[in-house]
Amino acid sequence: MRRRAWLTLGAVLIGGGGVVTYATASPSDPGAPGQERRPVEVYGLALKGTAAGERKLPRTETEQFSLVGVSWTGALKPLEGTAQVRTRGLESGEWGAWRSLELNAAPPEEVEAGMRGASQPLWVGPSDGVEARVVHEDGTTAALPKGLEVNLVDPGVVTEAETRVDAPEPAAFAMDESPSPSPSPEPTAPPSTVPQPPVTSRADWGADESKSPDPSEYNTEVKAVFVHHTDGANDYDCAESPAIVRGIYAYHTEVNGWNDVGYNFLVDKCGTVFEGRKGGIDRPVLGAHTYGFNRESAGVAVLGAHGTGAASSAALASVARVTAWKLGQYGADPAGTVKLTAGATQTNYFGTAFTAGEEYTFKRVSGHRDGFNTECPGNALYAQLPTVRTWAAGPVDGLRIVSLTDATAKGSTYYTKGTPVVRWSATTPAALIKRYDVLVDGRSVAGTSGAGYAKRITLTPGSHTVSVRATHQSGAVSTTDALTVVAETTAPVFTAAPTLGLRAGTVNTGSAPVTLRWKATDDQALRQVRLLTPSTATFSAAAYLSNRTAKPGIASTWSMRAYDYAGNHRDTAATYTPVILRESAAVRTGTWSTRSSTSYLGGKSYSSASKGASLSWTFTGRSAAWVVSRASSSGQAYVYVDGVKAATVDLRSAATSYRQAIWTKTWTANARHTVKIVVVGTSGRPTVTTDGLVYIR
């Protein structure tokens, strides 16, 4: 029986001097919310006619409620119009915005006396005031159904967990892993091909079983699952979910006049699954959720409104788990289709006409709108049903190897020392995955649960294929593309140690231009070579030289490290000292004059315009560079090495420059050498100016 609140009439002034009546519901069992128990209460407030085709309830103060809807006489009579409500928050005292109610809720297939037509209930949270209006959508003045009223539900506080100050989060509610008691042993509960998800029992969410005294009815089997949304706000706290379920239960039994909650299961945005209609969660309980097709299906409702806002991944995962489990009891593929026999003549949301007694093809996982003329489960959730089907049926979707730690890729091949960590991911939730296996050359070498995402493996030297295989709870298997992985522990080899030679460029007392050369190789794949001292640099595998500078007069160790793609490495080093031989250290012939300038090395240089004048330096080293000044008037010089003419060098330059290493020579090893320069006496520009010689030992 529906309980009505006692109403106290009063009057308030409104703008313009008008007066409207209001109704106040007398308290039933007041108490501090969340601190002491109080029963579930349902109130009915009549919608009065203010004009033809219009019904209103002015702003009305009431006792606490959290769920609201409208109902009318006649369970099968549609309400062709718009129903809107606005409520006042219990804590804030503020009136919220107008919100539309979803009116095309499914009626029961077998109408009994006392059943009423009703909108979907709207969860609004703790409130103490309501205003409502119902009008025809097209503005016509046709009569609205009789007995229109606003129904308010206070879900109360009925469980021990809710009365504690430190009430636990939803995950702490007792999860019933075993079937709920059934009033009779028939029908039997067939085992499923997939595991049962945790389900919060009716006792744990606080069902008042006195509201549904009739015995449960059963179908022969579950051929399909219809997905719904319950409407209402999506910003609820998951700790409120048991109260929301109680509110829906009270609304269905005391407002609609049904013998129980319509859905077989309800799921909140955190993924908690609640037992809906009684009779045993593992049995094919007849529900009241999808008019015309209840006899061969089960109904799962997601708490909240999903017309534009998508359902959470946690909610989708739980819907998929429930769906897979229920259909798995009857060997049905959640990704498949099935023929259902219509129990009523009607038209669905898409305009498809059904005739009672005829068979029609449905997806095993369908939306409410597929069987009835309703927007439920909302456009956003309806668009997510393919994901539910894929997650429920398997194989594991979106499986891929994310990375191979302790291994490096070169093209499509990975190289490792032999113990890489394989990391993977999948879009199918872990709860729907039975296990993962890491395969090496097609054989499982490591495994983990569906919650795993990484595993270290050991590879023998050589080339292998590595992949990850996922086994869905349905038994369906999917495998990633195989990676080619080479395991090796051989370090690279320097076939030529680092050598240093002088090069052309500007010489300073603290810096000489040099070229560093090396040669490295690897039995598999050389990755890079790094210079470690006296400075740092990283070079590609193809590189073999680098132009750098060295400090004269300082013995510097040039250390290098070669890496392969597996991470193996080898070091090598060599020490070199650049030395500056000033012009004054040379053996002279002919006429030379001293020039002074801060632009010269050490502030001085030698200059000669005399044909045949010479300077010679003798040293022990492996590389040498002649350092000069250049200008437009500079002439030519011959260079002799160990008595043999090696080059003719023209010092002419459009721009004047100083301290230029203009001629260089490098030998394979240290040895004693003599470098001699001779003035050519070039016509019109005979002058040669020299700063000295630099060599490396």
VOGU-3710 file (C-alpha; in Angstrom, 3 decimals, decimal comma):
1> mrrrawltlg> 0,000/0,000/0,000  1,174/3,546/-0,751  1,516/5,779/2,280  0,384/9,401/2,021  1,731/12,172/4,171  -0,701/14,143/6,293  -0,929/17,589/4,708  -1,305/20,835/6,617  -2,754/23,662/4,513  -1,442/27,211/4,741
11> avliggggvv> -0,985/30,265/2,601  1,927/32,436/1,482  2,074/35,725/-0,394  3,737/35,754/-3,797  4,800/38,623/-6,068  1,931/40,797/-7,209  -0,090/40,161/-4,079  -1,370/36,731/-5,166  -1,863/33,892/-2,757  -1,112/30,210/-3,354
21> tyataspsdp> -1,725/27,271/-1,120  1,040/24,983/-0,015  1,121/21,621/1,704  3,466/20,479/4,453  3,891/16,786/5,132  3,864/15,948/8,796  6,939/14,148/10,093  6,878/10,399/10,193  10,102/9,458/11,952  12,505/12,389/12,049
31> gapgqerrpv> 16,102/11,725/12,896  19,613/12,927/12,186  20,567/11,643/8,711  23,293/9,047/8,824  23,340/8,847/12,613  20,272/6,810/13,563  17,955/4,470/11,770  14,726/5,635/10,217  12,358/3,756/7,907  11,770/4,252/4,217
41> evyglalkgt> 8,851/6,624/3,597  6,797/7,337/0,471  4,627/10,459/0,161  2,022/11,287/-2,469  1,049/14,914/-3,220  -1,784/15,634/-5,661  -1,149/17,733/-8,780  -4,066/20,185/-9,046  -5,447/21,392/-12,370  -4,917/25,097/-13,110
51> aagerklprt> -6,051/24,905/-16,746  -7,103/22,285/-19,251  -4,129/20,093/-20,119  -2,051/21,412/-17,203  -1,375/20,276/-13,666  0,785/21,996/-11,052  2,029/21,645/-7,524  3,188/25,011/-6,128  6,308/25,208/-4,048  5,641/22,783/-1,253
61> eteqfslvgv> 7,527/22,117/1,932  7,776/18,472/2,965  9,627/16,167/5,255  12,941/14,852/3,990  13,024/12,929/0,706  15,720/12,051/-1,867  13,823/10,635/-4,835  10,885/12,098/-6,754  8,586/11,116/-9,609  5,055/11,565/-10,910
71> swtgalkple> 2,400/8,886/-11,242  -1,178/8,628/-12,462  -4,106/6,262/-12,586  -3,808/3,534/-15,220  -0,625/1,500/-15,560  -0,909/1,240/-19,355  -2,071/4,804/-19,973  0,750/6,937/-21,444  1,379/10,447/-20,188  1,816/12,428/-23,381
81> gtaqvrtrgl> 3,339/15,589/-22,074  6,179/17,142/-20,160  6,678/16,589/-16,451  9,179/18,756/-14,595  10,131/19,114/-10,958  12,396/21,317/-8,915  13,471/20,601/-5,364  14,939/22,420/-2,379  18,165/21,050/-0,924  17,899/19,961/2,688
91> esgewgawrs> 21,259/21,394/3,707  21,540/24,399/1,378  17,926/25,548/1,606  18,243/26,581/-2,065  15,819/25,709/-4,827  17,405/23,948/-7,762  16,693/24,212/-11,484  13,724/22,613/-13,208  14,447/19,052/-14,289  12,472/16,932/-16,722
101> lelnaappee> 11,274/13,475/-15,782  11,550/10,547/-18,155  7,920/9,576/-18,694  8,015/6,493/-20,879  8,906/3,990/-18,172  7,976/0,436/-19,062  4,696/-0,868/-17,612  4,404/-4,457/-16,412  3,289/-7,035/-18,962  0,502/-8,281/-16,725
111> veagmrgasq> -1,369/-5,375/-15,182  -2,877/-5,941/-11,761  -5,315/-3,879/-9,771  -3,742/-0,906/-8,049  -0,844/-0,553/-10,498  -0,196/2,985/-11,683  1,527/4,602/-14,583  4,649/6,460/-13,480  7,667/8,357/-14,661  11,160/7,140/-13,988
121> plwvgpsdgv> 12,107/8,127/-10,440  14,615/10,976/-10,204  17,296/10,910/-7,499  17,752/14,475/-6,223  19,548/13,896/-2,927  18,285/14,966/0,512  15,562/17,575/-0,049  12,637/19,114/1,863  10,647/21,007/-0,749  9,196/20,303/-4,177
131> earvvhedgt> 7,473/22,129/-7,025  6,049/20,311/-10,050  4,217/20,889/-13,315  2,839/18,635/-16,047  1,668/19,992/-19,421  1,039/18,670/-22,905  4,147/18,917/-25,073  2,233/20,356/-28,035  0,318/22,908/-25,983  -3,042/21,221/-26,517
141> taalpkglev> -5,705/21,317/-23,854  -6,605/17,620/-23,912  -7,188/16,147/-20,504  -4,275/14,643/-18,655  -4,622/11,259/-16,898  -6,569/11,160/-13,677  -4,945/10,833/-10,287  -1,784/12,769/-11,151  0,428/13,169/-8,141  4,020/13,862/-7,183
151> nlvdpgvvte> 5,590/10,990/-5,303  8,426/11,573/-2,864  10,604/8,817/-1,431  12,803/9,082/1,644  15,083/6,012/1,446  15,697/6,300/5,186  18,621/4,851/7,072  18,071/1,153/7,588  21,415/-0,673/7,682  23,931/-0,854/10,483
161> aetrvdapep> 26,713/0,424/8,211  24,766/3,590/7,421  24,139/4,434/11,070  27,821/4,410/11,964  29,557/7,757/11,929  32,509/6,199/10,101  30,341/4,603/7,440  32,502/2,614/5,000  32,937/3,291/1,313  30,831/1,198/-1,081
171> aafamdesps> 33,596/-1,390/-1,481  33,277/-2,211/2,213  29,653/-3,328/1,917  29,313/-7,065/2,276  29,553/-8,780/-1,073  27,413/-11,868/-1,480  29,398/-14,334/-3,567  26,738/-17,014/-3,127  23,216/-17,122/-4,569  20,479/-15,353/-2,616
181> pspspeptap> 17,890/-17,625/-0,999  15,063/-18,634/-3,277  11,525/-19,342/-2,066  11,608/-22,621/-3,953  14,309/-24,936/-5,315  12,945/-24,612/-8,874  14,136/-23,660/-11,314  17,647/-24,871/-10,658  20,562/-22,510/-11,110  22,789/-23,781/-13,939
191> pstvpqppvt> 26,529/-23,152/-13,604  27,991/-20,403/-15,739  30,940/-20,564/-18,069  32,384/-17,458/-16,379  32,810/-16,434/-12,717  30,037/-14,669/-10,825  30,884/-11,043/-9,971  30,517/-9,838/-6,362  26,924/-8,780/-5,685  25,603/-6,727/-2,766
201> sradwgades> 22,644/-8,671/-1,433  19,190/-7,252/-0,736  19,823/-7,605/2,977  23,026/-5,586/2,693  21,420/-2,697/0,814  18,503/-2,703/3,236  15,546/-4,142/1,335  12,329/-4,192/3,365  11,044/-7,587/2,261  7,555/-6,765/3,555
211> kspdpseynt> 7,141/-4,527/0,490  7,311/-7,568/-1,822  5,405/-10,408/-0,115  4,485/-12,221/-3,336  6,552/-15,274/-4,306  9,082/-14,908/-7,103  8,256/-15,917/-10,655  10,804/-17,483/-12,965  11,533/-17,660/-16,654  12,774/-20,782/-18,370
221> evkavfvhht> 16,123/-19,201/-19,202  17,864/-15,890/-19,817  18,322/-15,379/-23,534  19,196/-11,683/-23,477  20,069/-8,843/-21,128  18,478/-5,404/-21,444  20,534/-2,464/-20,177  18,805/0,521/-18,543  19,614/3,726/-16,723  17,601/4,813/-13,697
231> dgandydcae> 17,632/8,576/-14,417  18,638/11,123/-11,796  21,834/12,932/-10,919  25,215/11,422/-11,728  27,073/13,336/-9,010  25,883/11,078/-6,214  28,398/9,694/-3,748  28,765/5,929/-4,084  28,145/5,668/-0,341  24,584/6,785/-1,241
241> spaivrgiya> 24,056/3,903/-3,673  22,252/1,585/-1,216  19,851/4,430/-0,406  19,272/5,085/-4,123  18,473/1,407/-4,647  16,093/1,455/-1,665  14,417/4,531/-3,095  13,875/2,864/-6,474  12,587/-0,260/-4,731  10,091/1,766/-2,691
251> yhtevngwnd> 9,014/3,736/-5,771  8,408/0,600/-7,822  6,430/-1,134/-5,081  4,527/1,731/-3,462  4,107/4,161/-6,364  3,952/1,873/-9,401  2,236/-0,793/-7,316  4,567/-3,554/-8,506  5,410/-6,560/-6,377  9,169/-5,816/-6,343
261> vgynflvdkc> 11,860/-3,655/-7,889  11,712/-4,021/-11,651  15,389/-4,664/-12,430  17,234/-7,900/-11,765  20,470/-6,017/-11,022  21,521/-2,429/-10,441  25,051/-1,054/-10,871  26,457/2,208/-9,522  29,172/4,388/-11,068  31,819/2,817/-8,813
271> gtvfegrkgg> 30,998/-0,609/-10,234  29,163/-2,035/-7,201  26,514/-4,538/-8,284  23,275/-4,700/-6,276  20,818/-7,574/-6,230  17,532/-6,321/-7,631  14,381/-8,412/-7,835  14,362/-11,222/-5,280  14,356/-14,902/-6,122  18,039/-15,746/-6,412
281> idrpvlgaht> 20,614/-13,873/-8,443  21,668/-17,112/-10,167  18,113/-17,972/-11,221  16,123/-16,681/-14,224  13,912/-14,395/-12,140  11,082/-12,703/-14,041  11,578/-8,956/-13,827  9,575/-5,891/-14,849  12,062/-3,866/-16,864  11,455/-4,239/-20,621
291> ygfnresagv> 7,754/-4,327/-21,516  7,006/-7,175/-23,921  10,298/-9,013/-23,439  10,608/-9,707/-19,706  9,802/-13,396/-20,140  13,130/-14,284/-21,770  15,549/-11,722/-20,396  17,193/-10,070/-17,409  17,443/-6,339/-16,766  20,522/-4,464/-15,528
301> avlgahgtga> 20,154/-0,779/-14,639  22,995/1,733/-14,243  22,293/4,319/-11,541  22,155/7,816/-13,018  21,139/9,524/-16,244  23,121/8,797/-19,383  21,441/10,782/-22,109  24,559/12,874/-22,670  26,970/11,719/-19,958  28,656/8,383/-20,570
311> assaalasva> 28,611/5,693/-17,920  31,869/5,190/-16,031  34,304/2,453/-17,033  33,722/0,829/-13,645  29,975/0,687/-14,287  30,453/-0,705/-17,802  32,840/-3,346/-16,501  30,317/-4,521/-13,921  27,474/-4,554/-16,453  29,712/-6,661/-18,699
321> rvtawklgqy> 30,541/-9,039/-15,840  26,901/-9,515/-14,842  25,890/-9,930/-18,473  28,605/-12,479/-19,205  27,768/-14,435/-16,066  23,999/-14,566/-16,646  24,260/-15,427/-20,341  27,063/-17,865/-19,532  24,584/-19,888/-17,453  22,777/-20,704/-20,698
331> gadpagtvkl> 25,727/-20,982/-23,082  24,894/-17,705/-24,819  27,491/-15,482/-26,490  27,122/-11,864/-25,268  28,311/-10,672/-28,673  25,702/-12,681/-30,538  22,039/-12,305/-31,452  18,894/-14,165/-30,440  15,227/-14,388/-31,374  12,840/-13,233/-28,652
341> tagatqtnyf> 9,072/-13,712/-28,652  7,169/-10,467/-28,159  4,817/-10,493/-25,198  2,946/-7,364/-26,290  1,994/-5,515/-29,454  3,854/-2,219/-29,500  6,463/-0,061/-31,268  9,964/0,542/-29,964  11,998/3,784/-29,823  13,250/3,269/-33,386
351> gtaftageey> 9,772/2,728/-34,827  10,070/-1,049/-35,131  6,647/-2,635/-34,687  6,280/-5,785/-32,592  3,278/-8,114/-32,618  2,559/-10,259/-29,585  3,496/-13,892/-30,187  5,893/-13,156/-33,050  9,675/-13,643/-32,920  12,157/-10,805/-33,437
361> tfkrvsghrd> 15,940/-10,708/-33,559  17,772/-8,853/-30,792  21,370/-8,498/-29,796  22,072/-10,609/-26,725  22,991/-7,360/-24,959  20,398/-4,769/-25,934  19,229/-1,409/-24,663  15,793/-0,798/-23,173  14,921/1,303/-26,251  15,452/-1,729/-28,500
371> gfntecpgna> 12,374/-3,350/-26,969  10,242/-0,380/-25,870  9,478/3,192/-26,887  11,781/4,936/-24,447  15,018/6,923/-24,530  16,416/4,587/-21,858  19,315/3,855/-21,378  20,144/7,274/-22,835  22,099/8,067/-25,994  25,486/8,019/-24,261
381> lyaqlptvrt> 25,071/4,646/-22,564  23,400/3,137/-25,621  26,491/4,107/-27,637  28,607/2,236/-25,076  26,765/-1,066/-25,467  29,182/-2,349/-28,155  31,926/-1,969/-25,552  29,850/-3,919/-23,021  29,331/-6,714/-25,556  33,040/-6,872/-26,396
391> waagpvdglr> 34,115/-6,847/-22,759  31,529/-9,474/-21,839  32,148/-11,844/-24,735  35,874/-11,539/-25,236  38,482/-11,950/-26,459  40,442/-9,353/-24,520  40,233/-6,096/-26,444  42,991/-3,579/-27,116  45,773/-5,949/-26,073  49,244/-4,641/-26,927
401> ivsltdatak> 52,804/-4,687/-25,653  53,513/-1,218/-24,290  57,239/-1,476/-23,721  60,206/-3,787/-23,304  62,276/-2,508/-20,388  66,019/-3,292/-20,352  65,906/-3,660/-24,098  66,379/-1,191/-26,940  64,758/-1,204/-30,353  66,571/-0,819/-33,638
411> gstyytkgtp> 63,919/-0,735/-36,297  61,569/-3,606/-35,517  64,130/-5,626/-33,552  64,820/-5,330/-29,825  68,186/-6,086/-28,259  68,670/-7,093/-24,629  71,248/-8,642/-22,348  68,719/-11,381/-21,654  66,325/-10,344/-18,849  63,887/-7,752/-20,217
421> vvrwsattpa> 60,613/-6,707/-18,552  57,592/-7,065/-20,830  54,828/-4,519/-20,152  51,404/-4,653/-21,759  47,932/-3,114/-21,587  44,370/-3,900/-22,644  41,115/-1,963/-22,798  39,099/-4,867/-21,393  38,897/-4,425/-17,586  41,071/-6,726/-15,492
431> alikrydvlv> 38,047/-8,240/-13,744  36,997/-9,829/-17,050  40,438/-11,293/-17,795  41,349/-14,741/-16,495  45,125/-14,574/-17,008  48,024/-13,304/-19,071  50,923/-15,381/-20,410  54,198/-14,103/-21,822  55,202/-16,262/-24,769  58,781/-16,784/-25,966
441> dgrsvagtsg> 58,991/-18,524/-29,315  55,324/-19,472/-28,860  55,785/-21,074/-25,427  54,553/-19,631/-22,131  57,473/-18,730/-19,863  55,670/-16,484/-17,350  52,069/-15,877/-16,310  50,034/-13,555/-14,162  46,426/-12,816/-13,225  44,173/-10,515/-15,194
451> agyakritlt> 45,332/-7,658/-12,970  48,952/-8,101/-14,085  50,605/-5,801/-16,580  54,334/-6,624/-16,492  56,631/-9,624/-16,196  60,417/-10,082/-16,295  61,590/-12,935/-18,491  64,925/-14,655/-19,124  66,103/-15,262/-22,676  68,903/-17,510/-23,871
461> pgshtvsvra> 71,428/-15,917/-26,273  70,084/-15,591/-29,788  67,004/-14,312/-31,615  63,519/-14,914/-30,202  59,887/-13,919/-30,688  58,122/-12,432/-27,640  54,363/-11,892/-27,350  51,636/-11,682/-24,703  48,570/-13,910/-24,678  45,426/-12,880/-22,801
471> thqsgavstt> 42,755/-15,373/-21,797  39,330/-13,823/-21,304  37,107/-15,227/-18,545  35,022/-16,736/-21,350  38,053/-18,721/-22,492  38,531/-16,643/-25,644  42,214/-15,997/-26,349  43,958/-13,054/-27,983  47,660/-12,555/-28,589  49,719/-9,473/-29,351
481> daltvvaett> 51,864/-9,187/-32,427  55,207/-10,860/-31,765  58,324/-8,786/-31,177  61,707/-9,940/-32,427  64,093/-9,834/-29,480  67,813/-10,628/-29,664  69,568/-11,584/-26,438  73,334/-11,062/-26,400  76,089/-10,297/-23,897  79,076/-9,642/-26,147
491> apvftaaptl> 80,464/-6,132/-25,752  81,384/-3,950/-28,766  84,992/-3,781/-29,974  87,141/-0,732/-30,787  88,983/-1,772/-33,922  90,765/1,571/-33,855  91,586/3,306/-30,598  90,953/7,061/-30,278  93,553/9,080/-32,202  94,035/12,839/-32,173
501> glragtvntg> 95,264/14,903/-35,118  95,580/18,639/-35,739  93,230/20,276/-38,221  92,817/23,663/-39,909  91,440/26,391/-37,703  92,314/29,132/-35,262  95,008/28,426/-32,677  95,130/30,073/-29,251  97,492/29,578/-26,370  94,678/27,726/-24,621
511> sapvtlrwka> 93,068/25,952/-27,570  94,219/24,023/-30,621  91,833/22,653/-33,298  91,980/18,851/-33,450  90,145/15,927/-35,019  89,315/12,892/-32,864  89,038/9,607/-34,788  87,985/6,106/-33,730  86,410/2,908/-35,066  83,982/0,641/-33,164
521> tddqalrqvr> 81,921/-2,377/-34,161  79,590/-4,979/-32,611  78,696/-8,566/-33,431  74,977/-7,642/-33,487  74,134/-3,946/-33,599  76,294/-1,042/-32,461  74,129/1,694/-30,987  76,402/4,638/-30,126  79,832/5,788/-29,007  80,309/8,283/-26,214
531> lltpstatfs> 83,229/10,563/-25,432  83,716/10,519/-21,668  86,803/12,739/-21,189  88,199/15,388/-21,445  84,720/16,543/-22,525  81,496/14,646/-23,194  79,643/13,911/-26,417  77,494/11,159/-27,926  77,968/9,902/-31,494  75,943/7,636/-33,749
541> aaaylsnrta> 77,095/4,169/-34,667  78,074/5,402/-38,127  80,254/8,260/-36,855  84,042/7,849/-36,826  85,425/11,357/-36,242  84,640/14,592/-34,427  86,220/18,039/-34,734  87,118/19,305/-31,282  89,729/21,436/-29,475  92,560/20,517/-27,112
551> kpgiastwsm> 94,503/22,605/-24,616  98,206/23,022/-25,550  100,725/22,038/-22,930  98,261/19,726/-21,117  98,313/15,924/-21,321  94,637/14,955/-21,842  93,160/11,451/-21,726  90,578/10,888/-24,448  88,365/8,080/-23,106  85,492/6,609/-25,094
561> raydyagnhr> 82,771/4,011/-24,551  80,960/2,001/-27,233  77,431/0,658/-26,573  75,439/-1,943/-28,432  71,624/-2,016/-28,477  71,567/-4,692/-25,810  73,310/-2,383/-23,357  76,724/-4,066/-23,429  79,656/-1,656/-23,572  83,430/-1,439/-23,849
571> dtaatytpvi> 85,847/1,384/-22,963  89,067/2,589/-24,544  91,372/5,555/-23,927  94,500/7,323/-25,183  96,478/10,314/-23,885  97,719/13,185/-26,086  99,510/16,488/-25,491  99,412/19,397/-27,985  102,620/21,515/-27,948  103,177/25,012/-29,416
581> lresaavrtg> 106,631/25,670/-30,928  107,065/29,417/-31,209  108,641/31,041/-34,267  111,700/31,830/-32,129  112,277/28,105/-31,639  112,849/27,564/-35,365  116,172/27,324/-37,192  116,254/30,337/-39,532  117,881/31,062/-42,871  117,579/34,322/-44,797
591> twstrsstsy> 116,100/37,550/-43,485  113,240/37,497/-40,939  111,878/40,412/-38,926  109,959/40,372/-35,666  106,426/41,779/-35,555  104,532/42,626/-32,374  100,734/42,521/-31,911  98,265/41,101/-29,458  96,773/39,255/-32,440  99,849/37,007/-32,654
601> lggksyssas> 100,506/33,951/-30,510  102,436/35,254/-27,538  102,233/38,776/-28,982  104,986/38,291/-31,624  105,595/36,678/-35,003  108,267/36,418/-37,739  107,798/37,967/-41,187  109,892/37,698/-44,343  109,637/38,836/-47,950  112,998/37,335/-48,936
611> kgaslswtft> 112,800/34,579/-51,498  114,363/31,384/-50,093  114,244/32,472/-46,442  113,312/29,489/-44,300  112,239/28,335/-40,830  112,472/24,751/-39,630  111,271/22,950/-36,486  112,278/19,491/-35,335  110,020/17,563/-32,906  108,874/14,110/-31,889
621> grsaawvvsr> 105,150/13,663/-32,377  102,319/12,237/-34,519  100,656/15,358/-35,947  101,768/18,894/-36,909  100,190/22,182/-38,028  101,887/25,332/-39,350  100,353/28,492/-37,793  100,360/31,743/-39,833  98,771/35,149/-40,328  96,874/35,796/-43,583
631> asssgqayvy> 96,019/38,929/-45,545  95,388/40,086/-49,120  99,105/40,874/-49,436  100,315/37,518/-48,121  102,400/35,323/-50,432  103,197/31,659/-50,898  105,486/29,217/-49,102  106,828/25,723/-49,713  106,439/23,114/-46,957  109,020/20,344/-46,599
641> vdgvkaatvd> 108,606/17,340/-44,327  111,734/15,440/-43,407  113,503/16,955/-46,415  110,758/16,157/-48,933  108,558/18,887/-50,421  105,038/18,231/-49,192  102,983/21,249/-50,326  102,853/24,767/-51,720  100,689/26,913/-49,480  99,163/30,243/-50,509
651> lrsaatsyrq> 98,582/32,546/-47,509  96,566/35,107/-49,448  93,146/35,923/-47,898  90,590/38,637/-48,653  90,040/39,065/-44,916  92,943/39,477/-42,526  93,162/36,646/-39,982  95,677/35,550/-37,388  96,871/32,346/-35,727  95,595/30,136/-38,532
661> aiwtktwtan> 96,614/26,484/-38,746  96,749/26,448/-42,544  98,663/23,256/-43,249  98,469/20,017/-41,210  99,870/16,506/-41,365  99,224/13,448/-39,183  101,220/10,211/-38,910  100,150/6,824/-37,576  102,528/6,965/-34,608  104,932/9,195/-32,710
671> arhtvkivvv> 108,202/9,788/-34,565  110,926/12,420/-34,988  110,135/14,824/-37,838  111,381/18,118/-39,270  108,997/20,604/-40,879  110,585/23,378/-42,945  108,869/26,343/-44,626  110,500/28,320/-47,437  109,390/31,748/-48,729  108,486/31,523/-52,440
681> gtsgrptvtt> 108,789/35,272/-53,026  105,469/35,601/-54,846  105,431/38,512/-57,307  103,642/41,545/-55,877  102,970/39,849/-52,512  106,096/38,076/-51,299  105,505/38,416/-47,503  105,076/35,369/-45,279  104,220/35,876/-41,573  104,358/32,890/-39,231
691> dglvyir> 103,376/32,316/-35,583  105,062/28,966/-35,215  104,252/25,286/-35,294  101,892/23,115/-33,197  102,407/19,376/-32,844  100,827/16,539/-30,863  102,754/13,941/-28,994
//
